[in-house]
């Protein structure tokens, strides 16, 4: 598959680094043990390896301690867990127009028990104005949800200002960092967020089936577990352990995924993440420059400065369903992109692309090259010209 160009890194990074694949293969072929379920040396060693990954991840996001990082099976599970902070009573939640269905759908379910939701639309540049968020706050507001960077357009939101605003008003803040962890430097303490959720299989280059939730100290008393069961600790007790991270990590863990995460994190540092961010900005600028000259191709928010977006772009070809364009790119040019609504329907309402069937999304990874973008631009020029 060397001739295939993969431009769907916003869905998941691919292929995974060799160090990740090699470590998982060795585990599956030579070990295959559960972690935290045995006192024999090999099981203990596997558990220590996973905990080493937790410590490295906590360090990368500047969490207060490693136990503030709870492993989940996905960013979706992490967001659902975080939304447990709403409890069972009515209340008010503020969201942005860029939120993913992993936030919108749990909130739609919460609306059945009386939770009200206010959507704050962005300005012309795609950025949410913290002043508009402030204006939406009521005496009933419990939570402000904000995606760090849109998975449709790549626009980066002013999450620091929004989190500070929430803190000043005694309101919890939840940041969806699915498109930024591993791609942008993140300091949860400086940001001031109450909760930060993300998958590990995107910017962190780990396997699918891995994610995490960061909880600010003290919040565990306000967020119930999604499930209860064996944790490998305090097994003699009939109730769930109160200590983090075990309070939220019931059942046998995804050991292949978590040791793959640990292997990936071995080569990550604040410096490497900053380098990746610069690489993504360069690729995005190069791609925008190539696409702007193609008649019939329209890019969403084309003039947004590079420092305000990650490596995610959305486009449409005049008069064509995005799914048709994506199929042609795949079948005739061996270029893999994502098409449709990208699980963010409100974003498309704001962009005006809902009636078009969404967009063609292009997203870059650490292995993406300018030559691949050149081939994409040439393919789109042929497609737009033929129609």
N, C-alpha and C positions, 0 to 999 in steps of 0.2 A: 504493500500500500504506500510505497514511497512517493508515488505520483499524486496522491491525494493531498489536497490543501485543507486543513482543518481550521475553521474560523468560528468556532462555537465554544470558546473558552469560558464565556459567561455561564454556560451550562455546567461544564466540568472541564478541568484541565486534561489535556490528552496530547501525546501519551504521557504516562507518569515517568518520573526520573528513574534511571536504571537502579539507583541505590534503593528506591522504594520497591521496585519489582523484585530485585534480588533478595531483599530481606523477607518479603512476604513468601517468596518461593521456598526459601530455606525453612521458614516457619512451617509451611504446609507440608513440606516433604520430610523434615527432620524432627519437628516438635509437635505442632498441633494441639498444644495444651491449653487448658483454660487458665485464666489469670485470677488470682485472689481466691481460688477454691481448693488450694492444696498447700501443705507446708513443706513438701519436698522441694529440693533445690531448684529444679528446672522451672517449676511453676512460680516459685518466688522470683526467679530471675526475669521471667516474662513480665510479671507484675511490676518489677522495678523498672524495666524498660519502658513500659507504658507510663509509669509515674514520671520517668525522666522526660518523656514527651510532654506531659502535662506541665511540668516545671518550665520547660523551654517555651511553650506556648504562653504561659502566664508571664514570663519575662518579656516576650516579644510585644505583648499588649500592655505591659506595665501594670498587671494586676497586683493587688496588695499581697497576695500569697497564692500558691498553686491551688489550694483548695477552693478558691473562688471560681475556678474554671471547671465546669461540669461537662463531661462528655455526653453527647447525644448521638443518635443515628443520622441526623441531618440538621440543616439549618431550620427546616420546617418544624421539627420536633423541638428545637431550642426556642423558637418563637412561640410555639404553643405552650411550652412550659412557662416561659416568661409571662405570657398573658394570664396565667393563673393568678397574678398579682391583683387582678380586678376583683377576685372573690365572687361571691354569689349575689351580691347586692347591686341594685341599680347604681349607675354612675355615668360619667362622661369621659370620652376619649377623643383626642385630637389626632388626626392622621394627615399625611400629605397626599397629593394626587399621584405620587410615584410609588405608593406601597404595593408590595407583592401580595398575591392571594394567600400566602402563608400568614399574613397579618389580617387581610380583609375578610377572609372566610371565618376564622375563629371569632372575629368581632361581629360578623353577621349572626353567628350563633349566639353570641353574648347579647345581641339586641333583643333576642327572644325573652330574656329575663330583665329587660328594662334598661340595658346600657345604651346610651345615645352616643352618636358618632358625628363629629364635625370634620369635614374634609377641607383642608386649606390648600388652595390652588397656588402654583408658583407664579412668579413674575415672567416677563417676556423672555428672560434669559434662562428660564427653567429652574431657577433657584427659589426656594421657599423663603419668604421674608419673615425673620423672627418677629417683626412687629405684627404681622398678620396672625402668627401663632399666639402672641400675647393677647390680641384682641378676641381670639376665640375662646380663651380661658373663662370658665365660669366657676362658681362656688362648688360645683359638683365634679369638676375635672379631676380624675384620678391618674391619668396617664397620657403622655405625649409620645406617639410613635413616629419615627422618622428613619427612612432608609438612608444609609450613608451615601450611596451612589446608585443611581437608577440602573436597573438591568435592561432598560430599553434604550436610553440615550447616553448613559455613562455620566450624567451630570452629578457633581458632588454637592451635597447639601451642607449648609452651615451648621453642622451638628453641634459644634462646641457652643455656639451662641444659643441654640435651642435648648441644649441640656442645662446651660447656666440659668436660662430663663425658668426652666422647670424647677431647678433647685431653689431658686429664689422664692418661688411660690409654693414650695413644699409638695410638688407633684413629681411622680416617677417619670423617668424617661427610658424608652426602649429604642435602641439603635439596631437596625438590620444591616450588618456589615458583610453581607454575602459577596458583594463585588469589590470590597476594599481590603479585607484581611489578607495579608500576603502581598497585596499590590500597593498599599499605601502604609506609611508608618502610622501606628495607632497607639495612643496612650490613653487608656480608659480613665485614669485618674485626672489627667489634664483635661480631657474631654468633659468629665463630670457626669457621665451617663450612669444611670441606675443599673441598667441591664444592656448587654450587648450580645447579639446572637449571630452565628455564622456557620456555614458548612466548612469542612476542612478540605473538601475535594476540589476546590477551585484554586484560589490564590496560594493556598498552603500545599497544593500538589499531592495531597493524600488520596487514598482510594475513596470511591463512593461508599456511603454508609457511615460516614463520620461527620460530626459537627460538634459544636460546643456552645455553652451559655456562660457568660460572665455575670456574676451577681455582686453588686456592691455589698460590703459588710452590713449585716443586719437584715437583709431582705429575705433570708431563708425562712424567717418566721411568717412572712406574708405570702409565700408561694408554696402551695402544696405540691407533692410529687404527682406526676402523671400516672405512675404505676407503683405498686408495692410488691415486695418480694425479697428474694435472697440478695444479699449484698456482700456476702463473705465476711461480714463483721457483725458482732453482737447477735449471732444466730440463735442464741438461747432466748431472746426477747420476742414477744408477740407483736411488738410495734416496730415501725420503721425507725432506723437510727436517725437521730437529729443532726448528726455531724455531716458537714460537707466533705467530700462530694457524694458520700454514700447515700445521703438522703434522697438523691435523685438518680442514682445509678443502680437500679435493681436488675437482676437477671445476669446471665452470662454475657460478658461484653464482646464486642466485635474485635477480637484480638488481632486478626489479620489487618483490619483497617487501622487500628490504633498503633500497632508496631510499624505499619507503613507510614503513619503520620510521624512517629518518632524518628524514623529514618529520614523522612523528608526534612524535618526541622533541624537535623544535624547540620545541614548546609545553609541554613537561613540565619540571617542576622539583620539588625537594623540597617546596616550598610547595604546588604544585598537587596533588601526590600526597597530602599531608596533608589538603588540602581534600576530595579525593575520598574519603579514608577516613572523614572526618566525615560526608560526604553519604551514604555507604553505611550508616553506623551509624544515621543518622536514618531512612533508608528502611526498614531492617530492623526498627527499633523500631516504626515506624508500621505495617508489615505485620503484625508479631506481634500488635500490639494489635487490629488488625482481624480477624485470623484466630482469635484466642482465643475470640471470642464466637460462633463459628459451630458449632452442634451437629453432631456427626458428622465434624468435621475435626480431625485430630490432627497437631500439629507436632512434629518430632523436636527434643529439647533446647530446649523453648520458653523456659526460664528462664535460659539462659546469658546473662551480661551482654554488652551490646553491644560493649564494648571487647575481648571475647574471641572475636569472630566477624567474618568478612567478610560481604558481601552475598549469602549463599547460604543458602536454607532448603529443608528437605524436609518434605513433608506427605503424609498419607493421608486418603482419604475412606472412612469406615466401610463395609465390605462391598463395596468396589469395587476392581477392578484398576486400578492407576495408569495403565496404558495407555489404558483406557476413559475415565478422567477427562481425560487429556491430549488425546484425540481430540475429546471434547465441547468442551473449552475452545477448541480450534483451529477446529473446524467451525462451532460455533454462536456463539462469542464472539470469534473472531479473536484469541485470546491464545495465544502460542507459549511452551510450557514444555518441559522435558525429563522423560521418564518412564523408569522401569526401575532398573537397578543402577548406572548412571553409571560403569561400569568400576572399581568399588570394592566387590567382593563381600564382603570381610571386614567392611567398615563396616556392611553390611546384616545380617550375621550378628549383630553386636554390638547393633545397634539393634532387632533382632527383626522387621525388615521383609522379610527374604529370602523367607519363605513367602507374603508378600503380593504378591510380584512387584516389590519395590523401593519407590520413592517417586515422588511428583510433586515435581520440583525447580524452585524459583523462584530466579532469580539476577538481580541488578541491575547496571546499568551507569551510566556518567556521565550518560546521557540519560534514565534512568528517572525518572518523576514520581510524586508521591503520587496524582494522579488516575488513573494507570494501575493503581496498587495498589488503589485503591477499586473499579475495574471488575473486577479479579481477585477481590476479596473478594465482591463482589455475585454474580459468576458462580459461585463456589464455594458460596455460600449457596444459590443456586438448584439447583445440581447435588446437593448433600448433601440438600436438602429433597425433591427429586424421588425420591430413592432411599429 
